[in-house]
Every structure is written in structure tokens, then in C-alpha cells.
Amino acid sequence: MSIETDLASLIPHAGRMCLLDAVLAWDATTLHARSSSHALPDHPLRTAAGLHAVHLAEYGAQAMAVHGALRDRAQGITGVKPGRLVSLRDVLLAVEFVDPLAGSVDVHAECLYADDVGAQYAFRVEQGGRLLASGRAAVIHPSQPTAG
């Protein structure tokens, strides 16, 4: 999958805020994605000091969104389901900044619970097999107003 086509159509982000490059594997409960966007000098979340590891939670959240959308598509549901990140728990940051020269990052998401109202996932982000960040995140899907 390329970020310009499939991934961008799966999440409500656009342009440079689509942080994932590819989905390497996924199943009913897990997703493994890869990204090299952390190394971009014009990364939308980067400061002069670099990309702070706290922003890896956004990589995890996008992996969650992609996984949910892929699960929906597998059930014949199309379109992007709006979601709001409402909670981050047990977040561990093993580094302060992401090394732009150490290669791509691997983003793993595991669905712990999901229904029509929301989902809870565990995520972890690694670089070269080294853990950079991990935690749990919850998202809610606000109900859509009906036309009429």
C-alpha cells in the first residue's frame, strides 16, 4: 500500500500528516506498519530539536485508524469512520527524540476491544528492533447526525 493511495483513504488525515508509509501485515487483531516520515526535515510535528518521542503516539493512533478501516473494509464497510483520540495510558517513551538516521520505524497496533462506538488498542513503535515508545490508546467514534 502506498501512502498516496490506500493509506490516505483509510484515515481522516491528509498530506504530510499521513505519517505511515506502508502496512506490512495485518489480521483481525493486529497491524504492523512502517514509516520513514520521522526523518523528513519538514515533518509537521518536528521542532528545531527534532521529532520528540511523544509524537510517536500519533503514529500509534494512525496505525489504529488504519487497522479499524481495514477491518471495516473486510466486512464490506467503506469510507473513513471519524474518530477522536480520548485517552493515552501507560505511555512509555524509551528515547527523547527519534533518530532520523537510524532507519525506518515499525509501528505495531493490537486491538484490545472494538465496537461501533469506539476501540482500545495497545501500540508500540520500534526502530531497528529497539523500543522507542509504547502505550495504550482509546478512540471514540462520534455518532453522525442523520439528514432530515
C-alpha positions as semicolon CSV with decimal commas, in nm:
position;residue;x (nm);y (nm);z (nm)
1;M;0,000;0,000;0,000
2;S;0,127;0,345;-0,072
3;I;0,061;0,647;0,143
4;E;-0,068;0,843;-0,156
5;T;-0,339;0,593;-0,235
6;D;-0,465;0,334;0,009
7;L;-0,341;0,463;0,345
8;A;-0,457;0,818;0,284
9;S;-0,803;0,684;0,201
10;L;-0,820;0,491;0,528
11;I;-0,761;0,772;0,777
12;P;-0,901;1,122;0,819
13;H;-0,556;1,281;0,781
14;A;-0,426;1,444;0,466
15;G;-0,095;1,541;0,314
16;R;0,211;1,532;0,534
17;M;0,002;1,430;0,838
18;C;-0,036;1,084;0,684
19;L;0,262;0,951;0,879
20;L;0,265;0,582;0,780
21;D;0,422;0,463;0,457
22;A;0,310;0,102;0,432
23;V;0,119;-0,176;0,603
24;L;0,344;-0,481;0,616
25;A;0,094;-0,720;0,776
26;W;-0,243;-0,719;0,946
27;D;-0,505;-0,958;1,074
28;A;-0,823;-0,936;1,281
29;T;-0,642;-0,804;1,589
30;T;-0,300;-0,668;1,484
31;L;-0,133;-0,438;1,236
32;H;0,235;-0,385;1,152
33;A;0,314;-0,068;0,959
34;R;0,638;0,103;0,861
35;S;0,729;0,466;0,822
36;S;1,026;0,680;0,732
37;S;0,841;1,012;0,771
38;H;1,018;1,079;1,103
39;A;1,332;1,160;0,905
40;L;1,172;1,431;0,690
41;P;1,314;1,775;0,767
42;D;0,969;1,928;0,709
43;H;0,783;1,676;0,928
44;P;0,470;1,855;1,054
45;L;0,539;1,762;1,419
46;R;0,915;1,826;1,419
47;T;1,071;2,112;1,614
48;A;1,420;2,255;1,571
49;A;1,539;1,992;1,820
50;G;1,387;1,704;1,620
51;L;1,083;1,479;1,642
52;H;1,004;1,425;2,009
53;A;0,914;1,069;2,104
54;V;0,578;1,182;2,245
55;H;0,465;1,225;1,885
56;L;0,505;0,853;1,829
57;A;0,166;0,819;1,997
58;E;0,026;0,978;1,679
59;Y;0,196;0,703;1,476
60;G;0,025;0,450;1,702
61;A;-0,310;0,628;1,665
62;Q;-0,280;0,626;1,287
63;A;-0,197;0,255;1,293
64;M;-0,515;0,207;1,500
65;A;-0,719;0,402;1,245
66;V;-0,574;0,207;0,954
67;H;-0,641;-0,124;1,130
68;G;-1,001;-0,027;1,207
69;A;-1,058;0,080;0,848
70;L;-0,907;-0,242;0,711
71;R;-1,131;-0,444;0,943
72;D;-1,431;-0,242;0,825
73;R;-1,340;-0,294;0,458
74;A;-1,308;-0,668;0,518
75;Q;-1,671;-0,656;0,635
76;G;-1,782;-0,452;0,332
77;I;-1,794;-0,117;0,513
78;T;-1,634;0,165;0,315
79;G;-1,546;0,524;0,393
80;V;-1,346;0,683;0,672
81;K;-1,502;0,649;1,018
82;P;-1,439;0,968;1,217
83;G;-1,271;0,908;1,549
84;R;-1,147;1,106;1,845
85;L;-0,848;1,001;2,048
86;V;-0,975;1,031;2,406
87;S;-0,715;0,857;2,617
88;L;-0,350;0,759;2,628
89;R;-0,246;0,524;2,911
90;D;0,073;0,359;3,029
91;V;0,278;0,553;2,774
92;L;0,647;0,469;2,786
93;L;0,897;0,683;2,600
94;A;1,230;0,500;2,582
95;V;1,402;0,788;2,399
96;E;1,359;1,163;2,399
97;F;1,387;1,218;2,023
98;V;1,356;0,983;1,726
99;D;1,688;0,937;1,546
100;P;1,632;1,040;1,182
101;L;1,943;0,849;1,071
102;A;1,868;0,512;1,233
103;G;1,629;0,387;0,965
104;S;1,256;0,344;0,938
105;V;1,025;0,290;1,232
106;D;0,796;-0,008;1,276
107;V;0,455;0,068;1,423
108;H;0,256;-0,212;1,583
109;A;-0,106;-0,187;1,694
110;E;-0,308;-0,453;1,874
111;C;-0,684;-0,421;1,909
112;L;-0,783;-0,495;2,267
113;Y;-1,151;-0,408;2,219
114;A;-1,363;-0,256;1,942
115;D;-1,729;-0,193;1,871
116;D;-1,932;0,066;1,678
117;V;-1,878;0,328;1,950
118;G;-1,501;0,305;1,993
119;A;-1,190;0,098;2,037
120;Q;-0,894;0,043;2,264
121;Y;-0,552;-0,055;2,132
122;A;-0,204;-0,124;2,257
123;F;0,071;0,024;2,040
124;R;0,447;0,014;2,020
125;V;0,696;0,186;1,794
126;E;1,038;0,036;1,729
127;Q;1,342;0,136;1,528
128;G;1,590;-0,132;1,429
129;G;1,432;-0,365;1,685
130;R;1,474;-0,109;1,966
131;L;1,161;0,003;2,151
132;L;1,106;0,378;2,120
133;A;0,755;0,417;2,261
134;S;0,458;0,210;2,372
135;G;0,125;0,250;2,540
136;R;-0,249;0,208;2,513
137;A;-0,491;0,441;2,339
138;A;-0,867;0,471;2,326
139;V;-1,074;0,625;2,049
140;I;-1,444;0,701;2,029
141;H;-1,647;0,723;1,711
142;P;-1,893;1,009;1,750
143;S;-2,236;0,936;1,613
144;Q;-2,308;1,100;1,281
145;P;-2,608;1,329;1,256
146;T;-2,876;1,196;1,027
147;A;-3,004;1,401;0,735
148;G;-3,358;1,516;0,755
